[in-house]
Amino acid sequence: MSEAQTVQLSYDDGARAVELAREAVESFVRHGQREQPGSMREAFYARTGAFVRLQSTRGRGRLRGCAGAWDTSDQLGHAIVEAAIKAASGDSCGSEVEPKELDNITVSVFVVSNTVLTNDPAEDLEIGTHGVAVDSGNAHGWLYPTVPVENGWSAAEFLSRTCRKAKLLPTAWQDEDTMVTLIEGQVFRERADGGAVEEL
């Protein structure tokens, strides 16, 4: 398991992270190309994980894609691009994002600053602070830290939902052979109204 480097992004770094993810999504969706990070901000050279989430601004704001990794050794800039492309692909939510959707999608980036392997998930998990990853045998699943806040879930519900995403029993997080990792970091997001990027 790779250790994430401790990373603390400034607001400007976070806003650029979201912009980079947006550029990667648009380049992939419009042209089928992989965007290169180019001249990266200093913080983007840190070797840590990142997740990118794409959400529709129409209707109930359904999820259009979410991808990333917390245990990568990639530089942050490359991790953001990789996550953005995967989130926009058909592998994420079953259908690739189409060009006509781009104006109706908000992009958010979760930059990993620390990971904690816990033996007492229900006690250690802080809603709104932690993302969660579960591993059991060949089953893996994770959920973004803003999801339980948006849905009003308790810690136990969040853990159960993460297990279901991994195709495990909802109570698998309580099993001794299930590894539960709490993922700490910062979330930056485009505003649905087109305003400045916000840190959640």
N, C-alpha and C positions, 0 to 999 in steps of 0.2 A: 504494500500500500504506500503510495507516495504521500509525502507530507506537503501540504500547501504552504507556500511562503506567506508570512503575515503581510497582508497588503491593506493599506488604507488609502482609498482614492479621495482626492479633492473633488469638489463639485464639478470643476472643469474637466477633470479626468473622467468622472462618471458620465457627464454629458457627451464627451467624445466617445466613450465606450458604447453608448446608445447609438450615436451617429454612425460609428463603425459597423455595428450590427445591422442598422438600417441599410447602409451601403452594400453590405454583403448580401442581404436578402434581396435587394432590388437587382443587383448584378446577376445573382443566380436565377431569379424569377424571369427577368426580362431577356437575359442573354445566355443563360446556362453556364455562366462563368464563375470562377472562384475569385472573389475580391482579395487582393493582397493588402495587409495592414498598412503598407507604405512606411512613411516616416512616423514611427510610433512615439507616443509620449513616454517619458522615462518609466512611469509606473507599469506600462504594458509589457516591459521586458521581464517582470517578475514571473516566476514559474508557479502558476496556480490555476485552479479551475474556474470555469464560468458557465453559466446557463443563459439561454436566450428564450424568451417567451413572446409569442405573437398572439394578440387577441383582437378579435373583430370588434369594431365600434358599433356594429349594427345589431339590432335586436337585443338579446340578452348578453351580448359580448362573449360569444362562444370562443373557446380556445381554438386557434388555428395551427398552433405548433408550439412545441417546447422541447428543447434538447440541450445537452451539455454534459459535462463531466466534472466531478469534484476531485478525482484522483489522478489527474493528468500531470505530466511533467512539461507540457507545452508552455511557451511564453503566453502571457495573458492575451496579447493582441491576436495571436493565432487561435487561441482557445475560443475567443469571442466569434471570430469569423467562422470557425468550424461549427460551433453551436448554432449560429444564425442560419447557415446553409442547411444543416440537418433539420432545424425547426421548420424551415420553409419547404422541405422535401415531403414526398408522399410517405416517407417512413415514420413521420412524427404522428400525425393525426389521421392518417389514412388517405389524404389527398393533398397533392402539391398545391401550394399557394399560387394563384393565377394573377397575371398582371393587373387585371381589372380590380382585384382586391386590395392592391397596395395602398391606395388612398384611404382605405377604411380599416386599417390595421394599426394598432399601437404596439411598439416594440419596447420590451423591458429587458434589462441585463442584471443578472445576479452574479456578482464577483465574489469568489470564495476567499475568505481571509483566514479561516481556521476550521479544522474538523475535529470532532470529539467522539471517540468510540465509547459508548455508554453501556453500563450494566443495569442501569435503572432508568430506561427511557421516559417513563411516565413522570418521574420526579425531575429529571434533568431538562426535559424539553420545555422551551419557552416559546409559546405561540407568538408569532410576529417577529421572532428573532432567528429561529432555526428552520432550515430546510431539513428534510429527513431522507436518509437512504437506508434500505434494508437489503441484506444479502443472506441467502440461505442456499447452500449447494450451488446450482447453476441459475438460481432465480435471483434477479436483481430488480430493484425498483426505487424510485425517488420522487419526491414532490417538492415543489417550489415553496419558499417560506411565506409568500403572501396568500397562498391558497386557503389555509385554515382561517385566516382573518376574513377573507372574502366570503367564506361559507359558514362562519360561526361555529367551527368545529372545536371540540375539546382536544386536549393532548391525546387522549386514548383514541378518539375518532381519527385524528390526523395519522396516528401510527397504524391504525387498522386500514385506512384508505391507502396508505403507502404499501402495505402488505398486499392488498388486493391488486394494486397496479403491478406488483411483482408476480401476480398470479399465485399468491400464497393464501393460506387461510387468514381471515382477518385478525386472528389471535396469535399469528406466528411471531409477532414482535416479542411475545412473552416467552418464547422457547429459548432454551439455552444455546442451541446451535444456530440461532439467527443473530447475525451481527447488525446492530443498529448504530448508524453514524449520524450525529447531529452536525449540520453544516451551517457555519456562521459566515456572514459576509454583508455586503451592501447591495441594495436593489435600487437601480435608477430606471425611470420609466418616462416615455413620452406621454404627454397629457392628451386625452382624447380630443380636447378642444383646440389642439395645435399650439398650446402655450409652451413655455420653457420646460425642459426636462425637470422632473422632480425626483428627489431621493425619498424613498419610502422608509 
